Amino acid sequence: IVSISDDYKRTTLKFAVNKNEIRYPARLINNVWVPPKQTVTVPVSVELSSAQVLFRPSFKLQQQSPVVMLNSALTIHHHTSFISLHNPTTYSYSLPKGIILGTTTIPTLFFKRNSTTDHQIVHKNINNLIRHIGNPELQDRVKTLLNPYAKLFDTSKLTVASNVTPHAIKTLDHPPPVSKPYYSTPSKQEEMYKIVQELLHFGLIRPSDSPYAAPALL
């Protein structure tokens, strides 16, 4: 839900969720040999010609091999993209051609457009947003930048956003999300510990007192 406040008036936009998510496997194009304690970038094939997608590593592969992969955003061009593999062990590890490293999904977010725009309301809303700018010349420059996006400032009609990506975390009155623990090798646990300590050192994350707290890498 998105809320827009204008003086004493508040407009709320509700997001409609489409749970029909399509997953496309990411397959290794070549045989790969990952040296110990190193990270390599490998090409993968996806059944999409060109797209911006989200990659999620294979849970089964993560359990069966020491190779570490992270959730990431990928750019697909001519059915090809690239994924980073990290080998935290002291020995080399190989992956065969054609193995599925994970799945990709298209994060689609679009708006249902209205056929007409109330330019009077658009003009009023834009003026209210820039009235705090004291320099008239700067006001005109900002207005010029906002005018091409006039549709976003038309609050006369409800604009519903449709998101095909289902929400993974329930935000209503719900107990903390839980999942069964899965096996992790000592080398993976050590690598995860080093990453968490580095994030703590640079202030990117902070310790939590919650009994449900666990490190999460996106």
C-alpha positions as a Markdown table, in Angstrom:
| # | Residue | x | y | z |
|---|---|---|---|---|
| 1 | Ile | 0.0 | 0.0 | 0.0 |
| 2 | Val | 1.3 | 3.5 | -1.0 |
| 3 | Ser | -0.1 | 6.6 | 0.7 |
| 4 | Ile | 0.3 | 10.2 | -0.7 |
| 5 | Ser | -0.4 | 13.1 | 1.7 |
| 6 | Asp | -1.4 | 16.5 | 0.4 |
| 7 | Asp | -2.1 | 18.9 | 3.3 |
| 8 | Tyr | -5.0 | 17.3 | 5.2 |
| 9 | Lys | -5.9 | 14.8 | 2.4 |
| 10 | Arg | -4.4 | 11.4 | 2.0 |
| 11 | Thr | -4.7 | 9.2 | -1.1 |
| 12 | Thr | -4.0 | 5.4 | -0.7 |
| 13 | Leu | -3.0 | 3.1 | -3.6 |
| 14 | Lys | -3.4 | -0.6 | -3.0 |
| 15 | Phe | -1.2 | -3.2 | -4.8 |
| 16 | Ala | -2.8 | -6.2 | -6.4 |
| 17 | Val | -0.6 | -9.3 | -6.2 |
| 18 | Asn | -0.5 | -11.9 | -8.9 |
| 19 | Lys | 0.8 | -15.2 | -7.6 |
| 20 | Asn | 1.3 | -16.9 | -11.0 |
| 21 | Glu | 5.0 | -16.6 | -10.9 |
| 22 | Ile | 7.0 | -18.2 | -13.7 |
| 23 | Arg | 10.4 | -19.6 | -12.9 |
| 24 | Tyr | 13.1 | -20.1 | -15.6 |
| 25 | Pro | 16.0 | -22.4 | -14.8 |
| 26 | Ala | 19.6 | -21.1 | -15.1 |
| 27 | Arg | 21.8 | -23.9 | -16.6 |
| 28 | Leu | 25.5 | -24.0 | -16.7 |
| 29 | Ile | 26.8 | -23.6 | -20.3 |
| 30 | Asn | 30.2 | -25.1 | -19.9 |
| 31 | Asn | 32.0 | -27.5 | -17.6 |
| 32 | Val | 33.4 | -25.4 | -14.7 |
| 33 | Trp | 36.4 | -25.9 | -12.4 |
| 34 | Val | 36.4 | -23.7 | -9.4 |
| 35 | Pro | 39.8 | -23.3 | -7.7 |
| 36 | Pro | 40.0 | -23.4 | -3.8 |
| 37 | Lys | 39.3 | -20.1 | -2.0 |
| 38 | Gln | 38.4 | -18.3 | -5.2 |
| 39 | Thr | 35.4 | -16.8 | -6.9 |
| 40 | Val | 34.7 | -17.3 | -10.6 |
| 41 | Thr | 32.1 | -15.9 | -12.9 |
| 42 | Val | 30.4 | -18.4 | -15.2 |
| 43 | Pro | 28.0 | -18.1 | -18.1 |
| 44 | Val | 24.5 | -19.6 | -17.8 |
| 45 | Ser | 21.7 | -20.1 | -20.3 |
| 46 | Val | 18.1 | -19.0 | -19.5 |
| 47 | Glu | 14.9 | -19.5 | -21.6 |
| 48 | Leu | 14.5 | -15.8 | -22.0 |
| 49 | Ser | 15.9 | -13.7 | -24.9 |
| 50 | Ser | 16.4 | -10.5 | -23.0 |
| 51 | Ala | 15.3 | -9.4 | -19.5 |
| 52 | Gln | 16.1 | -8.2 | -16.0 |
| 53 | Val | 15.5 | -11.1 | -13.6 |
| 54 | Leu | 16.1 | -12.1 | -10.0 |
| 55 | Phe | 18.2 | -15.2 | -9.5 |
| 56 | Arg | 17.7 | -17.7 | -6.6 |
| 57 | Pro | 20.3 | -20.4 | -6.1 |
| 58 | Ser | 19.2 | -24.1 | -6.1 |
| 59 | Phe | 18.6 | -25.2 | -2.6 |
| 60 | Lys | 19.4 | -28.9 | -3.5 |
| 61 | Leu | 22.7 | -27.9 | -5.1 |
| 62 | Gln | 23.7 | -25.8 | -2.1 |
| 63 | Gln | 23.2 | -28.8 | 0.1 |
| 64 | Gln | 25.1 | -31.2 | -2.2 |
| 65 | Ser | 28.1 | -29.0 | -3.0 |
| 66 | Pro | 30.4 | -26.6 | -1.2 |
| 67 | Val | 30.0 | -23.9 | -3.8 |
| 68 | Val | 28.4 | -20.7 | -2.5 |
| 69 | Met | 26.0 | -18.7 | -4.5 |
| 70 | Leu | 23.9 | -15.6 | -3.5 |
| 71 | Asn | 20.6 | -14.2 | -4.5 |
| 72 | Ser | 21.2 | -11.6 | -7.2 |
| 73 | Ala | 19.8 | -9.5 | -10.0 |
| 74 | Leu | 20.8 | -10.6 | -13.5 |
| 75 | Thr | 20.7 | -9.1 | -16.9 |
| 76 | Ile | 19.9 | -11.6 | -19.7 |
| 77 | His | 21.1 | -10.9 | -23.2 |
| 78 | His | 20.7 | -13.4 | -26.1 |
| 79 | His | 19.5 | -16.1 | -23.6 |
| 80 | Thr | 22.8 | -15.7 | -21.6 |
| 81 | Ser | 23.8 | -14.2 | -18.3 |
| 82 | Phe | 26.6 | -14.6 | -15.7 |
| 83 | Ile | 26.6 | -15.9 | -12.1 |
| 84 | Ser | 29.4 | -15.8 | -9.5 |
| 85 | Leu | 30.5 | -19.0 | -7.8 |
| 86 | His | 32.6 | -19.1 | -4.7 |
| 87 | Asn | 34.6 | -22.1 | -3.4 |
| 88 | Pro | 35.4 | -21.6 | 0.3 |
| 89 | Thr | 37.2 | -25.0 | 0.6 |
| 90 | Thr | 40.9 | -25.9 | 0.3 |
| 91 | Tyr | 40.3 | -28.1 | -2.7 |
| 92 | Ser | 39.1 | -27.6 | -6.3 |
| 93 | Tyr | 35.5 | -28.4 | -7.2 |
| 94 | Ser | 33.9 | -29.0 | -10.6 |
| 95 | Leu | 30.4 | -28.6 | -11.9 |
| 96 | Pro | 29.2 | -30.3 | -15.1 |
| 97 | Lys | 27.7 | -28.6 | -18.1 |
| 98 | Gly | 23.9 | -28.4 | -18.1 |
| 99 | Ile | 23.5 | -28.5 | -14.3 |
| 100 | Ile | 20.8 | -26.1 | -13.0 |
| 101 | Leu | 22.4 | -23.6 | -10.7 |
| 102 | Gly | 19.1 | -22.0 | -9.7 |
| 103 | Thr | 15.9 | -20.3 | -11.0 |
| 104 | Thr | 15.2 | -16.9 | -12.3 |
| 105 | Thr | 12.0 | -14.8 | -12.1 |
| 106 | Ile | 10.8 | -11.6 | -13.7 |
| 107 | Pro | 10.0 | -8.9 | -11.1 |
| 108 | Thr | 7.1 | -7.3 | -13.0 |
| 109 | Leu | 5.5 | -4.2 | -11.4 |
| 110 | Phe | 3.2 | -2.1 | -13.6 |
| 111 | Phe | 0.3 | 0.3 | -13.3 |
| 112 | Lys | -3.2 | 0.1 | -14.8 |
| 113 | Arg | -3.4 | 3.4 | -16.7 |
| 114 | Asn | -6.4 | 5.6 | -16.9 |
| 115 | Ser | -7.3 | 6.9 | -20.3 |
| 116 | Thr | -7.4 | 10.6 | -19.3 |
| 117 | Thr | -5.4 | 12.8 | -17.0 |
| 118 | Asp | -6.9 | 15.6 | -14.9 |
| 119 | His | -4.3 | 18.3 | -15.7 |
| 120 | Gln | -5.8 | 20.8 | -13.3 |
| 121 | Ile | -5.2 | 18.4 | -10.3 |
| 122 | Val | -1.8 | 17.5 | -11.7 |
| 123 | His | -0.8 | 21.2 | -11.9 |
| 124 | Lys | -2.1 | 21.8 | -8.3 |
| 125 | Asn | -0.2 | 18.8 | -6.9 |
| 126 | Ile | 3.1 | 19.7 | -8.6 |
| 127 | Asn | 2.8 | 23.3 | -7.4 |
| 128 | Asn | 2.2 | 22.1 | -3.8 |
| 129 | Leu | 5.3 | 19.9 | -4.0 |
| 130 | Ile | 7.6 | 22.7 | -5.2 |
| 131 | Arg | 6.2 | 25.7 | -3.4 |
| 132 | His | 8.8 | 25.4 | -0.6 |
| 133 | Ile | 11.5 | 26.2 | -3.2 |
| 134 | Gly | 12.2 | 29.9 | -2.8 |
| 135 | Asn | 14.0 | 30.4 | -6.2 |
| 136 | Pro | 11.5 | 30.9 | -9.0 |
| 137 | Glu | 14.0 | 29.9 | -11.6 |
| 138 | Leu | 14.7 | 26.6 | -9.7 |
| 139 | Gln | 11.0 | 26.1 | -9.3 |
| 140 | Asp | 10.5 | 26.2 | -13.1 |
| 141 | Arg | 13.4 | 23.8 | -13.6 |
| 142 | Val | 11.9 | 21.3 | -11.2 |
| 143 | Lys | 8.4 | 21.6 | -12.7 |
| 144 | Thr | 9.9 | 21.0 | -16.1 |
| 145 | Leu | 11.4 | 17.8 | -14.8 |
| 146 | Leu | 8.2 | 16.6 | -13.2 |
| 147 | Asn | 5.8 | 17.5 | -16.1 |
| 148 | Pro | 6.7 | 14.4 | -18.2 |
| 149 | Tyr | 5.5 | 12.2 | -15.3 |
| 150 | Ala | 2.1 | 14.1 | -15.0 |
| 151 | Lys | 0.2 | 10.8 | -14.8 |
| 152 | Leu | 1.8 | 10.0 | -11.4 |
| 153 | Phe | 0.4 | 13.2 | -9.9 |
| 154 | Asp | -3.2 | 12.7 | -11.0 |
| 155 | Thr | -4.9 | 11.8 | -7.8 |
| 156 | Ser | -8.5 | 12.2 | -9.2 |
| 157 | Lys | -8.7 | 8.5 | -10.0 |
| 158 | Leu | -7.5 | 5.3 | -8.2 |
| 159 | Thr | -4.4 | 3.8 | -9.8 |
| 160 | Val | -3.9 | 0.2 | -8.9 |
| 161 | Ala | -0.5 | -1.3 | -9.1 |
| 162 | Ser | -0.2 | -5.0 | -10.1 |
| 163 | Asn | 2.8 | -7.0 | -8.8 |
| 164 | Val | 3.2 | -10.5 | -10.1 |
| 165 | Thr | 5.9 | -11.3 | -7.5 |
| 166 | Pro | 4.2 | -12.7 | -4.3 |
| 167 | His | 5.3 | -11.2 | -1.0 |
| 168 | Ala | 7.6 | -13.7 | 0.8 |
| 169 | Ile | 7.2 | -12.1 | 4.2 |
| 170 | Lys | 3.7 | -11.9 | 5.8 |
| 171 | Thr | 3.4 | -8.4 | 7.2 |
| 172 | Leu | 0.0 | -8.8 | 9.0 |
| 173 | Asp | -0.5 | -10.3 | 12.5 |
| 174 | His | 1.5 | -13.4 | 11.9 |
| 175 | Pro | 4.2 | -15.3 | 13.9 |
| 176 | Pro | 7.8 | -15.0 | 12.7 |
| 177 | Pro | 8.5 | -17.0 | 9.5 |
| 178 | Val | 10.3 | -20.2 | 10.2 |
| 179 | Ser | 11.9 | -22.9 | 8.1 |
| 180 | Lys | 13.5 | -26.2 | 8.9 |
| 181 | Pro | 17.3 | -26.0 | 9.3 |
| 182 | Tyr | 19.4 | -27.5 | 6.6 |
| 183 | Tyr | 22.8 | -29.0 | 6.6 |
| 184 | Ser | 25.8 | -26.7 | 6.1 |
| 185 | Thr | 29.4 | -27.7 | 5.8 |
| 186 | Pro | 31.9 | -26.3 | 8.4 |
| 187 | Ser | 33.6 | -24.3 | 5.6 |
| 188 | Lys | 30.3 | -22.7 | 4.6 |
| 189 | Gln | 29.6 | -21.8 | 8.2 |
| 190 | Glu | 33.1 | -20.3 | 8.6 |
| 191 | Glu | 32.6 | -18.3 | 5.4 |
| 192 | Met | 29.2 | -17.0 | 6.5 |
| 193 | Tyr | 30.7 | -16.0 | 9.9 |
| 194 | Lys | 33.4 | -14.0 | 8.2 |
| 195 | Ile | 30.9 | -12.2 | 5.9 |
| 196 | Val | 28.6 | -11.4 | 8.9 |
| 197 | Gln | 31.6 | -10.0 | 10.9 |
| 198 | Glu | 32.7 | -7.9 | 7.9 |
| 199 | Leu | 29.1 | -6.4 | 7.6 |
| 200 | Leu | 29.1 | -5.7 | 11.3 |
| 201 | His | 32.5 | -4.0 | 11.1 |
| 202 | Phe | 31.4 | -1.6 | 8.4 |
| 203 | Gly | 28.0 | -0.9 | 10.1 |
| 204 | Leu | 25.9 | -2.4 | 7.3 |
| 205 | Ile | 24.1 | -4.6 | 9.8 |
| 206 | Arg | 23.6 | -4.5 | 13.6 |
| 207 | Pro | 23.2 | -7.2 | 16.2 |
| 208 | Ser | 19.6 | -8.2 | 17.1 |
| 209 | Asp | 18.3 | -9.3 | 20.5 |
| 210 | Ser | 15.4 | -11.2 | 19.0 |
| 211 | Pro | 15.4 | -15.0 | 19.5 |
| 212 | Tyr | 14.3 | -15.4 | 15.9 |
| 213 | Ala | 17.3 | -13.4 | 14.5 |
| 214 | Ala | 19.4 | -15.0 | 11.8 |
| 215 | Pro | 21.8 | -13.6 | 9.2 |
| 216 | Ala | 20.3 | -13.1 | 5.8 |
| 217 | Leu | 22.1 | -12.3 | 2.6 |
| 218 | Leu | 20.2 | -10.8 | -0.4 |
